[in-house]
Amino acid sequence: MAYSIPLDCYQYIEEKFGKELATEVAKTVESGIQQMESQAKELATLKKN
């Protein structure tokens, strides 16, 4: 499942800190959520076995 931060959050960060930082924050959030999803799938598989 893909996830990105809400547009209004991105725009707020961009207004306060600039486009470069807003993009990095968005990428970091997306990466973190992907890692959590991966770990959750691994844990679910372990529990099934």
mmCIF entry with sequence, helices, sheets and N, C-alpha, C, O atoms, coordinates in Angstrom:
data_MODEL
# 
_entry.id   MODEL 
# 
_entity.id                         1 
_entity.type                       polymer 
_entity.pdbx_number_of_molecules   1 
# 
_entity_poly.entity_id                      1 
_entity_poly.type                           'polypeptide(L)' 
_entity_poly.nstd_linkage                   no 
_entity_poly.nstd_monomer                   no 
_entity_poly.pdbx_seq_one_letter_code       MAYSIPLDCYQYIEEKFGKELATEVAKTVESGIQQMESQAKELATLKKN 
_entity_poly.pdbx_seq_one_letter_code_can   MAYSIPLDCYQYIEEKFGKELATEVAKTVESGIQQMESQAKELATLKKN 
_entity_poly.pdbx_strand_id                 A 
# 
loop_
_entity_poly_seq.entity_id 
_entity_poly_seq.num 
_entity_poly_seq.mon_id 
_entity_poly_seq.hetero 
1 1  MET n 
1 2  ALA n 
1 3  TYR n 
1 4  SER n 
1 5  ILE n 
1 6  PRO n 
1 7  LEU n 
1 8  ASP n 
1 9  CYS n 
1 10 TYR n 
1 11 GLN n 
1 12 TYR n 
1 13 ILE n 
1 14 GLU n 
1 15 GLU n 
1 16 LYS n 
1 17 PHE n 
1 18 GLY n 
1 19 LYS n 
1 20 GLU n 
1 21 LEU n 
1 22 ALA n 
1 23 THR n 
1 24 GLU n 
1 25 VAL n 
1 26 ALA n 
1 27 LYS n 
1 28 THR n 
1 29 VAL n 
1 30 GLU n 
1 31 SER n 
1 32 GLY n 
1 33 ILE n 
1 34 GLN n 
1 35 GLN n 
1 36 MET n 
1 37 GLU n 
1 38 SER n 
1 39 GLN n 
1 40 ALA n 
1 41 LYS n 
1 42 GLU n 
1 43 LEU n 
1 44 ALA n 
1 45 THR n 
1 46 LEU n 
1 47 LYS n 
1 48 LYS n 
1 49 ASN n 
# 
_struct_asym.id          A 
_struct_asym.entity_id   1 
# 
loop_
_struct_conf.conf_type_id 
_struct_conf.id 
_struct_conf.pdbx_PDB_helix_id 
_struct_conf.beg_label_comp_id 
_struct_conf.beg_label_asym_id 
_struct_conf.beg_label_seq_id 
_struct_conf.pdbx_beg_PDB_ins_code 
_struct_conf.end_label_comp_id 
_struct_conf.end_label_asym_id 
_struct_conf.end_label_seq_id 
_struct_conf.pdbx_end_PDB_ins_code 
_struct_conf.beg_auth_comp_id 
_struct_conf.beg_auth_asym_id 
_struct_conf.beg_auth_seq_id 
_struct_conf.end_auth_comp_id 
_struct_conf.end_auth_asym_id 
_struct_conf.end_auth_seq_id 
_struct_conf.pdbx_PDB_helix_class 
_struct_conf.details 
_struct_conf.pdbx_PDB_helix_length 
HELX_P HELX_P1 AA1 LEU A 7  ? PHE A 17 ? LEU A 7  PHE A 17 1 ? 11 
HELX_P HELX_P2 AA2 LYS A 19 ? LYS A 48 ? LYS A 19 LYS A 48 1 ? 30 
# 
_struct_conf_type.id          HELX_P 
_struct_conf_type.criteria    ? 
_struct_conf_type.reference   ? 
# 
loop_
_atom_site.group_PDB 
_atom_site.id 
_atom_site.type_symbol 
_atom_site.label_atom_id 
_atom_site.label_alt_id 
_atom_site.label_comp_id 
_atom_site.label_asym_id 
_atom_site.label_entity_id 
_atom_site.label_seq_id 
_atom_site.pdbx_PDB_ins_code 
_atom_site.Cartn_x 
_atom_site.Cartn_y 
_atom_site.Cartn_z 
_atom_site.occupancy 
_atom_site.B_iso_or_equiv 
_atom_site.pdbx_formal_charge 
_atom_site.auth_seq_id 
_atom_site.auth_comp_id 
_atom_site.auth_asym_id 
_atom_site.auth_atom_id 
_atom_site.pdbx_PDB_model_num 
ATOM 1   N N  . MET A 1 1  ? 0.849  -1.178  0.000  1.00 0.00 ? 1  MET A N  1 
ATOM 2   C CA . MET A 1 1  ? 0.000  0.000   0.000  1.00 0.00 ? 1  MET A CA 1 
ATOM 3   C C  . MET A 1 1  ? 0.894  1.240   0.000  1.00 0.00 ? 1  MET A C  1 
ATOM 4   O O  . MET A 1 1  ? 1.777  1.393   0.844  1.00 0.00 ? 1  MET A O  1 
ATOM 5   N N  . ALA A 1 2  ? 0.651  2.083   -0.930 1.00 0.00 ? 2  ALA A N  1 
ATOM 6   C CA . ALA A 1 2  ? 1.438  3.321   -1.013 1.00 0.00 ? 2  ALA A CA 1 
ATOM 7   C C  . ALA A 1 2  ? 0.835  4.368   -0.080 1.00 0.00 ? 2  ALA A C  1 
ATOM 8   O O  . ALA A 1 2  ? -0.378 4.427   0.124  1.00 0.00 ? 2  ALA A O  1 
ATOM 9   N N  . TYR A 1 3  ? 1.702  5.172   0.467  1.00 0.00 ? 3  TYR A N  1 
ATOM 10  C CA . TYR A 1 3  ? 1.258  6.223   1.371  1.00 0.00 ? 3  TYR A CA 1 
ATOM 11  C C  . TYR A 1 3  ? 2.092  7.464   1.129  1.00 0.00 ? 3  TYR A C  1 
ATOM 12  O O  . TYR A 1 3  ? 3.298  7.382   0.894  1.00 0.00 ? 3  TYR A O  1 
ATOM 13  N N  . SER A 1 4  ? 1.451  8.594   1.187  1.00 0.00 ? 4  SER A N  1 
ATOM 14  C CA . SER A 1 4  ? 2.167  9.861   1.139  1.00 0.00 ? 4  SER A CA 1 
ATOM 15  C C  . SER A 1 4  ? 1.527  10.793  2.154  1.00 0.00 ? 4  SER A C  1 
ATOM 16  O O  . SER A 1 4  ? 0.381  10.597  2.558  1.00 0.00 ? 4  SER A O  1 
ATOM 17  N N  . ILE A 1 5  ? 2.271  11.801  2.558  1.00 0.00 ? 5  ILE A N  1 
ATOM 18  C CA . ILE A 1 5  ? 1.704  12.732  3.529  1.00 0.00 ? 5  ILE A CA 1 
ATOM 19  C C  . ILE A 1 5  ? 0.617  13.561  2.851  1.00 0.00 ? 5  ILE A C  1 
ATOM 20  O O  . ILE A 1 5  ? 0.677  13.789  1.642  1.00 0.00 ? 5  ILE A O  1 
ATOM 21  N N  . PRO A 1 6  ? -0.359 14.007  3.605  1.00 0.00 ? 6  PRO A N  1 
ATOM 22  C CA . PRO A 1 6  ? -1.421 14.826  3.019  1.00 0.00 ? 6  PRO A CA 1 
ATOM 23  C C  . PRO A 1 6  ? -0.857 16.100  2.388  1.00 0.00 ? 6  PRO A C  1 
ATOM 24  O O  . PRO A 1 6  ? 0.125  16.663  2.871  1.00 0.00 ? 6  PRO A O  1 
ATOM 25  N N  . LEU A 1 7  ? -1.482 16.533  1.324  1.00 0.00 ? 7  LEU A N  1 
ATOM 26  C CA . LEU A 1 7  ? -1.018 17.690  0.565  1.00 0.00 ? 7  LEU A CA 1 
ATOM 27  C C  . LEU A 1 7  ? -0.897 18.934  1.436  1.00 0.00 ? 7  LEU A C  1 
ATOM 28  O O  . LEU A 1 7  ? 0.069  19.686  1.309  1.00 0.00 ? 7  LEU A O  1 
ATOM 29  N N  . ASP A 1 8  ? -1.862 19.156  2.316  1.00 0.00 ? 8  ASP A N  1 
ATOM 30  C CA . ASP A 1 8  ? -1.796 20.356  3.154  1.00 0.00 ? 8  ASP A CA 1 
ATOM 31  C C  . ASP A 1 8  ? -0.591 20.323  4.099  1.00 0.00 ? 8  ASP A C  1 
ATOM 32  O O  . ASP A 1 8  ? -0.013 21.368  4.399  1.00 0.00 ? 8  ASP A O  1 
ATOM 33  N N  . CYS A 1 9  ? -0.215 19.144  4.564  1.00 0.00 ? 9  CYS A N  1 
ATOM 34  C CA . CYS A 1 9  ? 0.983  19.026  5.408  1.00 0.00 ? 9  CYS A CA 1 
ATOM 35  C C  . CYS A 1 9  ? 2.230  19.326  4.595  1.00 0.00 ? 9  CYS A C  1 
ATOM 36  O O  . CYS A 1 9  ? 3.122  20.043  5.051  1.00 0.00 ? 9  CYS A O  1 
ATOM 37  N N  . TYR A 1 10 ? 2.288  18.776  3.393  1.00 0.00 ? 10 TYR A N  1 
ATOM 38  C CA . TYR A 1 10 ? 3.433  19.024  2.524  1.00 0.00 ? 10 TYR A CA 1 
ATOM 39  C C  . TYR A 1 10 ? 3.554  20.515  2.218  1.00 0.00 ? 10 TYR A C  1 
ATOM 40  O O  . TYR A 1 10 ? 4.644  21.082  2.290  1.00 0.00 ? 10 TYR A O  1 
ATOM 41  N N  . GLN A 1 11 ? 2.440  21.142  1.881  1.00 0.00 ? 11 GLN A N  1 
ATOM 42  C CA . GLN A 1 11 ? 2.459  22.564  1.549  1.00 0.00 ? 11 GLN A CA 1 
ATOM 43  C C  . GLN A 1 11 ? 2.895  23.412  2.743  1.00 0.00 ? 11 GLN A C  1 
ATOM 44  O O  . GLN A 1 11 ? 3.620  24.393  2.573  1.00 0.00 ? 11 GLN A O  1 
ATOM 45  N N  . TYR A 1 12 ? 2.466  23.048  3.930  1.00 0.00 ? 12 TYR A N  1 
ATOM 46  C CA . TYR A 1 12 ? 2.869  23.776  5.135  1.00 0.00 ? 12 TYR A CA 1 
ATOM 47  C C  . TYR A 1 12 ? 4.378  23.690  5.333  1.00 0.00 ? 12 TYR A C  1 
ATOM 48  O O  . TYR A 1 12 ? 5.035  24.699  5.589  1.00 0.00 ? 12 TYR A O  1 
ATOM 49  N N  . ILE A 1 13 ? 4.927  22.479  5.214  1.00 0.00 ? 13 ILE A N  1 
ATOM 50  C CA . ILE A 1 13 ? 6.370  22.294  5.369  1.00 0.00 ? 13 ILE A CA 1 
ATOM 51  C C  . ILE A 1 13 ? 7.109  23.074  4.284  1.00 0.00 ? 13 ILE A C  1 
ATOM 52  O O  . ILE A 1 13 ? 8.131  23.706  4.550  1.00 0.00 ? 13 ILE A O  1 
ATOM 53  N N  . GLU A 1 14 ? 6.590  23.024  3.074  1.00 0.00 ? 14 GLU A N  1 
ATOM 54  C CA . GLU A 1 14 ? 7.229  23.727  1.967  1.00 0.00 ? 14 GLU A CA 1 
ATOM 55  C C  . GLU A 1 14 ? 7.236  25.239  2.198  1.00 0.00 ? 14 GLU A C  1 
ATOM 56  O O  . GLU A 1 14 ? 8.233  25.906  1.921  1.00 0.00 ? 14 GLU A O  1 
ATOM 57  N N  . GLU A 1 15 ? 6.132  25.776  2.702  1.00 0.00 ? 15 GLU A N  1 
ATOM 58  C CA . GLU A 1 15 ? 6.058  27.215  2.984  1.00 0.00 ? 15 GLU A CA 1 
ATOM 59  C C  . GLU A 1 15 ? 7.053  27.623  4.077  1.00 0.00 ? 15 GLU A C  1 
ATOM 60  O O  . GLU A 1 15 ? 7.700  28.665  3.973  1.00 0.00 ? 15 GLU A O  1 
ATOM 61  N N  . LYS A 1 16 ? 7.169  26.814  5.103  1.00 0.00 ? 16 LYS A N  1 
ATOM 62  C CA . LYS A 1 16 ? 8.014  27.154  6.249  1.00 0.00 ? 16 LYS A CA 1 
ATOM 63  C C  . LYS A 1 16 ? 9.502  26.903  5.992  1.00 0.00 ? 16 LYS A C  1 
ATOM 64  O O  . LYS A 1 16 ? 10.346 27.683  6.436  1.00 0.00 ? 16 LYS A O  1 
ATOM 65  N N  . PHE A 1 17 ? 9.831  25.816  5.276  1.00 0.00 ? 17 PHE A N  1 
ATOM 66  C CA . PHE A 1 17 ? 11.221 25.393  5.186  1.00 0.00 ? 17 PHE A CA 1 
ATOM 67  C C  . PHE A 1 17 ? 11.758 25.242  3.765  1.00 0.00 ? 17 PHE A C  1 
ATOM 68  O O  . PHE A 1 17 ? 12.956 25.031  3.582  1.00 0.00 ? 17 PHE A O  1 
ATOM 69  N N  . GLY A 1 18 ? 10.906 25.346  2.775  1.00 0.00 ? 18 GLY A N  1 
ATOM 70  C CA . GLY A 1 18 ? 11.350 25.235  1.385  1.00 0.00 ? 18 GLY A CA 1 
ATOM 71  C C  . GLY A 1 18 ? 11.023 23.894  0.769  1.00 0.00 ? 18 GLY A C  1 
ATOM 72  O O  . GLY A 1 18 ? 10.754 22.906  1.453  1.00 0.00 ? 18 GLY A O  1 
ATOM 73  N N  . LYS A 1 19 ? 11.058 23.901  -0.553 1.00 0.00 ? 19 LYS A N  1 
ATOM 74  C CA . LYS A 1 19 ? 10.667 22.715  -1.315 1.00 0.00 ? 19 LYS A CA 1 
ATOM 75  C C  . LYS A 1 19 ? 11.602 21.528  -1.076 1.00 0.00 ? 19 LYS A C  1 
ATOM 76  O O  . LYS A 1 19 ? 11.150 20.388  -0.966 1.00 0.00 ? 19 LYS A O  1 
ATOM 77  N N  . GLU A 1 20 ? 12.897 21.800  -0.996 1.00 0.00 ? 20 GLU A N  1 
ATOM 78  C CA . GLU A 1 20 ? 13.870 20.714  -0.834 1.00 0.00 ? 20 GLU A CA 1 
ATOM 79  C C  . GLU A 1 20 ? 13.616 19.933  0.454  1.00 0.00 ? 20 GLU A C  1 
ATOM 80  O O  . GLU A 1 20 ? 13.576 18.703  0.436  1.00 0.00 ? 20 GLU A O  1 
ATOM 81  N N  . LEU A 1 21 ? 13.447 20.635  1.560  1.00 0.00 ? 21 LEU A N  1 
ATOM 82  C CA . LEU A 1 21 ? 13.202 19.958  2.830  1.00 0.00 ? 21 LEU A CA 1 
ATOM 83  C C  . LEU A 1 21 ? 11.841 19.259  2.830  1.00 0.00 ? 21 LEU A C  1 
ATOM 84  O O  . LEU A 1 21 ? 11.715 18.148  3.345  1.00 0.00 ? 21 LEU A O  1 
ATOM 85  N N  . ALA A 1 22 ? 10.836 19.897  2.263  1.00 0.00 ? 22 ALA A N  1 
ATOM 86  C CA . ALA A 1 22 ? 9.508  19.277  2.208  1.00 0.00 ? 22 ALA A CA 1 
ATOM 87  C C  . ALA A 1 22 ? 9.557  17.963  1.439  1.00 0.00 ? 22 ALA A C  1 
ATOM 88  O O  . ALA A 1 22 ? 8.918  16.986  1.830  1.00 0.00 ? 22 ALA A O  1 
ATOM 89  N N  . THR A 1 23 ? 10.312 17.940  0.354  1.00 0.00 ? 23 THR A N  1 
ATOM 90  C CA . THR A 1 23 ? 10.446 16.716  -0.431 1.00 0.00 ? 23 THR A CA 1 
ATOM 91  C C  . THR A 1 23 ? 11.165 15.636  0.364  1.00 0.00 ? 23 THR A C  1 
ATOM 92  O O  . THR A 1 23 ? 10.763 14.473  0.338  1.00 0.00 ? 23 THR A O  1 
ATOM 93  N N  . GLU A 1 24 ? 12.227 16.014  1.071  1.00 0.00 ? 24 GLU A N  1 
ATOM 94  C CA . GLU A 1 24 ? 12.959 15.050  1.894  1.00 0.00 ? 24 GLU A CA 1 
ATOM 95  C C  . GLU A 1 24 ? 12.081 14.488  3.014  1.00 0.00 ? 24 GLU A C  1 
ATOM 96  O O  . GLU A 1 24 ? 12.127 13.292  3.301  1.00 0.00 ? 24 GLU A O  1 
ATOM 97  N N  . VAL A 1 25 ? 11.286 15.347  3.643  1.00 0.00 ? 25 VAL A N  1 
ATOM 98  C CA . VAL A 1 25 ? 10.383 14.886  4.706  1.00 0.00 ? 25 VAL A CA 1 
ATOM 99  C C  . VAL A 1 25 ? 9.375  13.892  4.137  1.00 0.00 ? 25 VAL A C  1 
ATOM 100 O O  . VAL A 1 25 ? 9.139  12.839  4.729  1.00 0.00 ? 25 VAL A O  1 
ATOM 101 N N  . ALA A 1 26 ? 8.785  14.220  2.999  1.00 0.00 ? 26 ALA A N  1 
ATOM 102 C CA . ALA A 1 26 ? 7.803  13.330  2.383  1.00 0.00 ? 26 ALA A CA 1 
ATOM 103 C C  . ALA A 1 26 ? 8.430  11.970  2.053  1.00 0.00 ? 26 ALA A C  1 
ATOM 104 O O  . ALA A 1 26 ? 7.826  10.929  2.310  1.00 0.00 ? 26 ALA A O  1 
ATOM 105 N N  . LYS A 1 27 ? 9.625  11.981  1.490  1.00 0.00 ? 27 LYS A N  1 
ATOM 106 C CA . LYS A 1 27 ? 10.313 10.729  1.155  1.00 0.00 ? 27 LYS A CA 1 
ATOM 107 C C  . LYS A 1 27 ? 10.625 9.922   2.407  1.00 0.00 ? 27 LYS A C  1 
ATOM 108 O O  . LYS A 1 27 ? 10.492 8.698   2.408  1.00 0.00 ? 27 LYS A O  1 
ATOM 109 N N  . THR A 1 28 ? 11.034 10.595  3.461  1.00 0.00 ? 28 THR A N  1 
ATOM 110 C CA . THR A 1 28 ? 11.364 9.920   4.714  1.00 0.00 ? 28 THR A CA 1 
ATOM 111 C C  . THR A 1 28 ? 10.124 9.278   5.336  1.00 0.00 ? 28 THR A C  1 
ATOM 112 O O  . THR A 1 28 ? 10.180 8.143   5.810  1.00 0.00 ? 28 THR A O  1 
ATOM 113 N N  . VAL A 1 29 ? 9.023  9.997   5.334  1.00 0.00 ? 29 VAL A N  1 
ATOM 114 C CA . VAL A 1 29 ? 7.766  9.461   5.877  1.00 0.00 ? 29 VAL A CA 1 
ATOM 115 C C  . VAL A 1 29 ? 7.338  8.243   5.067  1.00 0.00 ? 29 VAL A C  1 
ATOM 116 O O  . VAL A 1 29 ? 6.976  7.215   5.640  1.00 0.00 ? 29 VAL A O  1 
ATOM 117 N N  . GLU A 1 30 ? 7.376  8.345   3.745  1.00 0.00 ? 30 GLU A N  1 
ATOM 118 C CA . GLU A 1 30 ? 6.987  7.227   2.896  1.00 0.00 ? 30 GLU A CA 1 
ATOM 119 C C  . GLU A 1 30 ? 7.879  6.007   3.138  1.00 0.00 ? 30 GLU A C  1 
ATOM 120 O O  . GLU A 1 30 ? 7.387  4.882   3.225  1.00 0.00 ? 30 GLU A O  1 
ATOM 121 N N  . SER A 1 31 ? 9.174  6.232   3.246  1.00 0.00 ? 31 SER A N  1 
ATOM 122 C CA . SER A 1 31 ? 10.108 5.139   3.492  1.00 0.00 ? 31 SER A CA 1 
ATOM 123 C C  . SER A 1 31 ? 9.845  4.477   4.841  1.00 0.00 ? 31 SER A C  1 
ATOM 124 O O  . SER A 1 31 ? 9.857  3.251   4.956  1.00 0.00 ? 31 SER A O  1 
ATOM 125 N N  . GLY A 1 32 ? 9.611  5.292   5.849  1.00 0.00 ? 32 GLY A N  1 
ATOM 126 C CA . GLY A 1 32 ? 9.330  4.756   7.182  1.00 0.00 ? 32 GLY A CA 1 
ATOM 127 C C  . GLY A 1 32 ? 8.081  3.904   7.206  1.00 0.00 ? 32 GLY A C  1 
ATOM 128 O O  . GLY A 1 32 ? 8.056  2.851   7.842  1.00 0.00 ? 32 GLY A O  1 
ATOM 129 N N  . ILE A 1 33 ? 7.053  4.347   6.526  1.00 0.00 ? 33 ILE A N  1 
ATOM 130 C CA . ILE A 1 33 ? 5.797  3.586   6.495  1.00 0.00 ? 33 ILE A CA 1 
ATOM 131 C C  . ILE A 1 33 ? 5.979  2.288   5.721  1.00 0.00 ? 33 ILE A C  1 
ATOM 132 O O  . ILE A 1 33 ? 5.429  1.256   6.106  1.00 0.00 ? 33 ILE A O  1 
ATOM 133 N N  . GLN A 1 34 ? 6.744  2.329   4.635  1.00 0.00 ? 34 GLN A N  1 
ATOM 134 C CA . GLN A 1 34 ? 7.019  1.097   3.890  1.00 0.00 ? 34 GLN A CA 1 
ATOM 135 C C  . GLN A 1 34 ? 7.757  0.088   4.762  1.00 0.00 ? 34 GLN A C  1 
ATOM 136 O O  . GLN A 1 34 ? 7.459  -1.106  4.721  1.00 0.00 ? 34 GLN A O  1 
ATOM 137 N N  . GLN A 1 35 ? 8.715  0.562   5.549  1.00 0.00 ? 35 GLN A N  1 
ATOM 138 C CA . GLN A 1 35 ? 9.450  -0.340  6.439  1.00 0.00 ? 35 GLN A CA 1 
ATOM 139 C C  . GLN A 1 35 ? 8.537  -0.940  7.501  1.00 0.00 ? 35 GLN A C  1 
ATOM 140 O O  . GLN A 1 35 ? 8.646  -2.125  7.820  1.00 0.00 ? 35 GLN A O  1 
ATOM 141 N N  . MET A 1 36 ? 7.632  -0.120  8.053  1.00 0.00 ? 36 MET A N  1 
ATOM 142 C CA . MET A 1 36 ? 6.697  -0.636  9.063  1.00 0.00 ? 36 MET A CA 1 
ATOM 143 C C  . MET A 1 36 ? 5.766  -1.679  8.457  1.00 0.00 ? 36 MET A C  1 
ATOM 144 O O  . MET A 1 36 ? 5.476  -2.692  9.094  1.00 0.00 ? 36 MET A O  1 
ATOM 145 N N  . GLU A 1 37 ? 5.295  -1.443  7.234  1.00 0.00 ? 37 GLU A N  1 
ATOM 146 C CA . GLU A 1 37 ? 4.425  -2.404  6.568  1.00 0.00 ? 37 GLU A CA 1 
ATOM 147 C C  . GLU A 1 37 ? 5.162  -3.713  6.315  1.00 0.00 ? 37 GLU A C  1 
ATOM 148 O O  . GLU A 1 37 ? 4.603  -4.795  6.489  1.00 0.00 ? 37 GLU A O  1 
ATOM 149 N N  . SER A 1 38 ? 6.414  -3.605  5.905  1.00 0.00 ? 38 SER A N  1 
ATOM 150 C CA . SER A 1 38 ? 7.218  -4.800  5.655  1.00 0.00 ? 38 SER A CA 1 
ATOM 151 C C  . SER A 1 38 ? 7.413  -5.606  6.934  1.00 0.00 ? 38 SER A C  1 
ATOM 152 O O  . SER A 1 38 ? 7.287  -6.831  6.927  1.00 0.00 ? 38 SER A O  1 
ATOM 153 N N  . GLN A 1 39 ? 7.717  -4.924  8.023  1.00 0.00 ? 39 GLN A N  1 
ATOM 154 C CA . GLN A 1 39 ? 7.910  -5.605  9.303  1.00 0.00 ? 39 GLN A CA 1 
ATOM 155 C C  . GLN A 1 39 ? 6.600  -6.230  9.790  1.00 0.00 ? 39 GLN A C  1 
ATOM 156 O O  . GLN A 1 39 ? 6.606  -7.313  10.374 1.00 0.00 ? 39 GLN A O  1 
ATOM 157 N N  . ALA A 1 40 ? 5.489  -5.552  9.551  1.00 0.00 ? 40 ALA A N  1 
ATOM 158 C CA . ALA A 1 40 ? 4.193  -6.096  9.960  1.00 0.00 ? 40 ALA A CA 1 
ATOM 159 C C  . ALA A 1 40 ? 3.876  -7.374  9.180  1.00 0.00 ? 40 ALA A C  1 
ATOM 160 O O  . ALA A 1 40 ? 3.347  -8.333  9.742  1.00 0.00 ? 40 ALA A O  1 
ATOM 161 N N  . LYS A 1 41 ? 4.203  -7.383  7.880  1.00 0.00 ? 41 LYS A N  1 
ATOM 162 C CA . LYS A 1 41 ? 3.972  -8.589  7.073  1.00 0.00 ? 41 LYS A CA 1 
ATOM 163 C C  . LYS A 1 41 ? 4.844  -9.737  7.563  1.00 0.00 ? 41 LYS A C  1 
ATOM 164 O O  . LYS A 1 41 ? 4.391  -10.877 7.664  1.00 0.00 ? 41 LYS A O  1 
ATOM 165 N N  . GLU A 1 42 ? 6.102  -9.424  7.867  1.00 0.00 ? 42 GLU A N  1 
ATOM 166 C CA . GLU A 1 42 ? 7.010  -10.459 8.373  1.00 0.00 ? 42 GLU A CA 1 
ATOM 167 C C  . GLU A 1 42 ? 6.497  -11.032 9.697  1.00 0.00 ? 42 GLU A C  1 
ATOM 168 O O  . GLU A 1 42 ? 6.515  -12.245 9.904  1.00 0.00 ? 42 GLU A O  1 
ATOM 169 N N  . LEU A 1 43 ? 6.049  -10.167 10.573 1.00 0.00 ? 43 LEU A N  1 
ATOM 170 C CA . LEU A 1 43 ? 5.524  -10.610 11.863 1.00 0.00 ? 43 LEU A CA 1 
ATOM 171 C C  . LEU A 1 43 ? 4.267  -11.468 11.675 1.00 0.00 ? 43 LEU A C  1 
ATOM 172 O O  . LEU A 1 43 ? 4.099  -12.483 12.351 1.00 0.00 ? 43 LEU A O  1 
ATOM 173 N N  . ALA A 1 44 ? 3.399  -11.063 10.768 1.00 0.00 ? 44 ALA A N  1 
ATOM 174 C CA . ALA A 1 44 ? 2.187  -11.838 10.504 1.00 0.00 ? 44 ALA A CA 1 
ATOM 175 C C  . ALA A 1 44 ? 2.540  -13.234 9.978  1.00 0.00 ? 44 ALA A C  1 
ATOM 176 O O  . ALA A 1 44 ? 1.918  -14.228 10.353 1.00 0.00 ? 44 ALA A O  1 
ATOM 177 N N  . THR A 1 45 ? 3.534  -13.287 9.119  1.00 0.00 ? 45 THR A N  1 
ATOM 178 C CA . THR A 1 45 ? 3.977  -14.579 8.575  1.00 0.00 ? 45 THR A CA 1 
ATOM 179 C C  . THR A 1 45 ? 4.543  -15.459 9.687  1.00 0.00 ? 45 THR A C  1 
ATOM 180 O O  . THR A 1 45 ? 4.265  -16.657 9.736  1.00 0.00 ? 45 THR A O  1 
ATOM 181 N N  . LEU A 1 46 ? 5.334  -14.865 10.575 1.00 0.00 ? 46 LEU A N  1 
ATOM 182 C CA . LEU A 1 46 ? 5.898  -15.626 11.693 1.00 0.00 ? 46 LEU A CA 1 
ATOM 183 C C  . LEU A 1 46 ? 4.805  -16.157 12.604 1.00 0.00 ? 46 LEU A C  1 
ATOM 184 O O  . LEU A 1 46 ? 4.891  -17.288 13.083 1.00 0.00 ? 46 LEU A O  1 
ATOM 185 N N  . LYS A 1 47 ? 3.787  -15.361 12.846 1.00 0.00 ? 47 LYS A N  1 
ATOM 186 C CA . LYS A 1 47 ? 2.705  -15.791 13.738 1.00 0.00 ? 47 LYS A CA 1 
ATOM 187 C C  . LYS A 1 47 ? 1.886  -16.896 13.115 1.00 0.00 ? 47 LYS A C  1 
ATOM 188 O O  . LYS A 1 47 ? 1.382  -17.765 13.826 1.00 0.00 ? 47 LYS A O  1 
ATOM 189 N N  . LYS A 1 48 ? 1.739  -16.884 11.779 1.00 0.00 ? 48 LYS A N  1 
ATOM 190 C CA . LYS A 1 48 ? 0.991  -17.933 11.090 1.00 0.00 ? 48 LYS A CA 1 
ATOM 191 C C  . LYS A 1 48 ? 1.715  -19.257 11.183 1.00 0.00 ? 48 LYS A C  1 
ATOM 192 O O  . LYS A 1 48 ? 1.095  -20.314 11.295 1.00 0.00 ? 48 LYS A O  1 
ATOM 193 N N  . ASN A 1 49 ? 3.041  -19.189 11.134 1.00 0.00 ? 49 ASN A N  1 
ATOM 194 C CA . ASN A 1 49 ? 3.835  -20.422 11.178 1.00 0.00 ? 49 ASN A CA 1 
ATOM 195 C C  . ASN A 1 49 ? 3.975  -20.856 12.598 1.00 0.00 ? 49 ASN A C  1 
ATOM 196 O O  . ASN A 1 49 ? 4.608  -21.875 12.873 1.00 0.00 ? 49 ASN A O  1 
# 
